[in-house]
Amino acid sequence: MPNPVTAGTTYAGEFAGKYIAAALLSAPTLEQGGVTILPNVAYKQVIQKVATGTIVTDASCAFTPSGTVTLTESVLTTKELQVNIELCKSDLFQTWQSAELGYSGFKTLPKTFADFLIAHVAEKVAVATETAIWSGTATTGSYLGLKAKLIAAGAPAVTTPLVGAALNAGTVIGELGRIVDAIPASLYGNEGLRIYVSQKIAKLYVRALGGFGASGLGAAGVNAQGTQWFTNGSLSFDGIPIFMANGLGADNAIATTVDNLYFGCGLLNSQNEVKVLDMADLDGSANVRVILRYNAGVEIGFASDAVTYGA
């Protein structure tokens, strides 16, 4: 069977916004509401911050300003990124065709080969986005992530930076306790408060809850189920939800509120672009090029409203 031609010779961008959204928002942190999403940021967006002093005073007949109100701002700056790859149609078409005929584990399948290619690339973009949100650096193909803005050397002052310790299933509960103890009274009890932890810390916590007598759980763990207790449900510590941030460094954790962490992107602005170019009519090859262009970035509201763990 000859190699297919994808939707004419070129697919270009009618549904670009939808594909970019699929690529970016399928990153677990974004998909699960771990941060506040600011869409349609063409380049920069100002995040206004209001801080007040003691504003309650004794009543009087006159209007007398009480306390102080300080207006400051953070600027979320997005970075333009792109994906330019070239694939041989014959390499991927067999996979798509097999799935279309029902000979695979795919539950859903894009209706066209062009959509299949875009979905393939979108999955990779989502992985890169998840990593960049938390551990991104000012290098090619990335942007400064939340770790660089909160934990790394030169980051804004954090009220409570905690030095990490040797982490294992026997120590992780104690270390999470240190994080909770350091949470400011102004944040404790906030509905949006989360303890963002790495996969490593989440795994150790699950294992610890599976049975460590010294942690007050008994040797058989939660509900006496041992290591069988956890089925990928939600986790919490001292009543505070734990959010597993896949892109966070192995020995890092951050305690803050969802509305203090921001992800900006340009899902619906003109800088986003998705194209699939069939090269057959251009150079006679069996190659197809997939091009994605988008912009993204992260910012912290108040660094002082965060507890950081590790370096």
N, C-alpha and C positions, 0 to 999 in steps of 0.2 A: 504494500500500500504506500503510495507516495506521501511525503511529508506534508502536513497541512499548511495552509496559508491562514494566518490569524486575521479574521474579521476584515477582509480586504487587505490592503497593504499596510495600513497604519491605524492603530487605535490611539486617539489623543484626547484625553481629558474631559469628556462630557461628565463623567462621574468621578472626576479626580478627587473632589472633596470627600466622597464616600470611601474611596480607597485609602486616602491619607488618614482618614479617621480610623479605619480598620487597622492600619499599620500602627498608629500611635496609641490609640485608646485600648488596644488589646494588650498593652503592657500591664502586668498585674497591678502595679501601684495605681495606675490611672483607672483601670477597669473596676477595681474594688474600692475606689473612693478614698485612697490613702492620702491624697493631697487635693488642694483646691485647683481646679482647672480654669484657666483664663483663655478662652478661644479667641480667634480673630486678632491676635497681636501681630501686627505687621512687622514691627521691629522692637519697639520698647513700650512698656506700660508702667506707669507710676502707681505704686501701691502706697496709699496714704496711711500714715500711722498717727494715732492720737494717743498722747499720754497725759494723764491728769494727776495733779498732786492731791492734797487733802482738800476736798471741795465742800464738805459739810461743816457748817458753822452755826453759831447761835443766831436765832431769828431777830430781825429788827425791822422797823418801818421803812428804812431806806434800802435802796438797791446797792449793795456793796459786793463787788466781785470777790469771790472766795477761791482760794487756791490758784493754781496755775494750769494752763492748758498748753501743751507743747505739740506742735504739728511737725512731723518729720516724714520722710518718705524713703521707700526702697524702690529701686528701678529694676524691673525685670527686663532683661535684654535677651532677645532670642537670636539664635545663630542660624544662618541658612545652611542647609545640608542637602546632600544629593546622593542618589544611588545610580550608577551607570554600570550595567552589566550586560554581557553578551552571552547568550546560551544557544546551544545547538538544539533545534526543535526536535530532532529525532531522539535526543537523550531523554527529554521530558514527555514527549507525546505518548510514548508507550505507557508510562505511568498514568497519565490522564485518561487514556483510552481504556485501560484496564479498570480503572475506578468507575468510569462511566458505564461499563458493562456489568458492574457489580462484583468484580473480582478483587476487592480490597476491603480494608477496614474503614474507608472513608465514610462518614455519616452524611456529609453534604459535599457537593462537588460544584464548582463554578460551571455555568452552562456553556461557556466558550473556552477555548484553549488560551485566549488572551487573559481571561479572568483567572484561569488556573496559574498562569505565570505571575500575575500581579499578586495573587494570594501567597504564592511561594516566596516572593520578595517581601511582602508585607510582614510575614512571620519573622523574617530576619530583622526587619526594621524595628519590630516590637521588642525583640530581645535587646537590640542595641539601645533602644529608648529606655528600657527598664534599667540597664546598667548605667546609662548617662545620668538619669535622674538622681541617683544616689552617689555614684562613684566616678562621674564624668570628670575629665580634666580638659584643660585648654589645649587640646591637641587636635590633629586632623580627624574629622568625623565625630567629634564629641563636643561637649561644652561643660563648663564648671558645674559639678553636681552639688547636691546638698551637703555631702560630706566635706567637700572642699570649702563650702561656705560656712560650715559650722564647726568642723573638727580639726581640719588640717591647719598647719602652721600658717599664721597670717590671717586666719578667719576672724570675723568680728567677735568681740568679747562675748563669751557665754557665761552666764552667771554661775553655773555649776558644771564645770568639766570634770568628769570622773576618770581617773587613771584605771585602765583595765587590769585585770588579773588573769592568771592561768584559768582557762575555762574548760570545765568538763562537767559530766552529769552530776558530780558531787558538789560542785561549787556554783553552778549556774543560778540556783534559787537564791543563794546568798547575794550574788552579784545583782540580780534583778531587784532584790530588796534594797540594795544601796541606791539603785536608780530611783525607786519609789520614794525612799526617804529624802532624796534630794529635790524632789518636785516641789516648786514653790507653792505656798498656800493659795495663791491667786489662780493656779492652774488645777490644783487637786480638786476632783469632783466635777470638772468641766466635761460636758457631754462629749466634746470632740477630742478629749485627751487620748493619746495612743502611746504605747511603747513600741517603737519601730525597731525590730531586731533583724539580724542577718539570718540566713538559712541555718548557719551553724548553731547560733544561739537557740533558734526555734527547735532544732533537732535535739539539742542537749536538754532543753526544758521538757520536751515530750518524753524523753528517756528518763529524766529525773522523776517525772510524775508516774512513771511506770513501776516505781518501787524503790524508794530509799527511806528506810526507817528514820534516819537522822533528820529528814525534812518534815517529819510529822505526818507522813502519809501511810506509814506502815509498810512492811516489806513487800506487800502485794500490790501497792500502788493504788491509783484511783479506782474506787468501787471494787477493789480486790481483783482487778482484771490484768494486773501485770502489764507487760508490754503490748497487750492487745487492746488497751483502753482507747487509743486514739484512732479515729477514722477520718482524718483530714477535716475535722470540724474547726470551730473557733477556739482560740486560746485567750486566756486572761491571767493577770497576776494581781492579786490583792484587789480584784474588782476592776482593774484597768485593762481594756482590750489590748491584746498584743497583735501587732501587724507585722507579718513577715515581709520584709523588704528584700526581694531577691537580689537587687543590685547593690545592697549595702555591704561594706567590708566585713570579713568573717568575724572579727572580734569587736564589732561596733554596734552601738545601739543609740537611739535618740528618743527622748521623751518630750513630746510637745503636742500641740493641737493640730487637727487637720487644717483649720483655717489660718495656720501660721506658715504653712508650706504651700508654695505656688508653682504650678507648671503652666507655662504659656506656650501657645502654638498658634499657627495661622491657618486653621482648618478650612476656613472659607474665604481666605483672601487670595489675591491673584498670584501670589508667589508660589502657591502649591500647584504641582503639575505631575501628572502621571501619563506616561506614553509607552506604548508597545509598538516597536518598529520592526516589521518583517523585512529582512535584508534581501530576500530572494530577487525582487525586482530591481534592486540597486546594485548588487554585486554578484548575483547568481549563487550566493551561498545559502546554506540551510540554517543560518543564524537568525536569531531574533534578539533585539535589544530592548531592555526594560529600563526606563528612566523615571526616577522619582525625585521631585524637589519639594522640600518643605522647610519650615523653620520651627525651632523649639528652644526652650530654656527654662531654668528654674530660679526661684528666689525665696529667701526667708523673710518673714515679716519682722518679728522681733527676735533677735538672737538671744536676748535676755530671758525669753520665755521658752527656753529649751534646756534640757539636761542632756549632755552628751557623754557617751561612754567609749573609752578606747582612744587610740591615736590614729 
